[in-house]
Amino acid sequence: MTTVSVSPAMQAKAEALALQVPLLSRGRSKATGEAFVLMPGSDPSTAHYTTVYGCTCAGFKRRGVCTHQLAVSIADRASHRVPGAEHQSTASPTSWRPCVRKCGALLPPESRLCYCDDCYQRVSRVLDAA
C-alpha cells in the first residue's frame, strides 16, 4: 500500500470546502447505488463525483487523495459527531484502524487512506464508470 501525504495547504483547502458540502447536490450511482456529492471543480464548467472513498478529478487519479475527497470525509465525520464525544478517548496515531467499507481489513497507522487496497480498486472502478 502506498502512503499518501496531505500537505497543510491541501488540508486547509479541504476544510474550507467541507463547509460547502452540506449545500452541494447529491446523487446515487445507478450502477452500484453508492451515494456521491457533486463537487465543483477549479474550472467553473467542471464538476466531480466525490465520495469519502474517492473522486473523479485528475488530482485523485494522480495522488490517490484530493481536496474534494478530503472535504467530503471531513463533512461526513462532522455530521456523525456526537456532542461530548471530544471528551472520550480516541485511537492513538499508532493504532491500526479498520477499512471504512467494513470489509475486515486493517489499515496501518502511517496510511492516510480510509480504505484498503481492494476497496480502493473497487471504488476506483465505480468512479471511472460514473
Secondary structure as the mmCIF struct_conf table of DSSP 4:
data_model
#
loop_
_struct_conf.conf_type_id
_struct_conf.id
_struct_conf.beg_label_comp_id
_struct_conf.beg_label_asym_id
_struct_conf.beg_label_seq_id
_struct_conf.end_label_comp_id
_struct_conf.end_label_asym_id
_struct_conf.end_label_seq_id
HELX_RH_AL_P HELX_RH_AL_P1 PRO A 8 ALA A 18
TURN_TY1_P TURN_TY1_P1 LEU A 19 GLN A 20
HELX_RH_3T_P HELX_RH_3T_P1 VAL A 21 LEU A 23
BEND BEND1 LEU A 24 LEU A 24
STRN STRN1 ARG A 26 ARG A 28
TURN_TY1_P TURN_TY1_P2 LYS A 30 THR A 32
STRN STRN2 ALA A 35 PRO A 40
BEND BEND2 SER A 42 ASP A 43
TURN_TY1_P TURN_TY1_P3 PRO A 44 SER A 45
STRN STRN3 ALA A 47 THR A 51
TURN_TY1_P TURN_TY1_P4 VAL A 52 TYR A 53
STRN STRN4 GLY A 54 CYS A 55
BEND BEND3 THR A 56 CYS A 57
HELX_RH_AL_P HELX_RH_AL_P2 ALA A 58 ARG A 63
BEND BEND4 GLY A 64 GLY A 64
HELX_RH_AL_P HELX_RH_AL_P3 THR A 67 SER A 79
TURN_TY1_P TURN_TY1_P5 HIS A 80 HIS A 80
HELX_LH_PP_P HELX_LH_PP_P1 ARG A 81 VAL A 82
TURN_TY1_P TURN_TY1_P6 PRO A 83 GLY A 84
HELX_RH_3T_P HELX_RH_3T_P2 ALA A 85 HIS A 87
BEND BEND5 GLN A 88 GLN A 88
TURN_TY1_P TURN_TY1_P7 PRO A 93 THR A 94
BEND BEND6 SER A 95 SER A 95
STRN STRN5 ARG A 97 PRO A 98
TURN_TY1_P TURN_TY1_P8 VAL A 100 ARG A 101
BEND BEND7 CYS A 103 GLY A 104
STRN STRN6 LEU A 106 LEU A 107
TURN_TY1_P TURN_TY1_P9 PRO A 109 GLU A 110
BEND BEND8 CYS A 114 TYR A 115
HELX_RH_AL_P HELX_RH_AL_P4 ASP A 117 ALA A 129
#
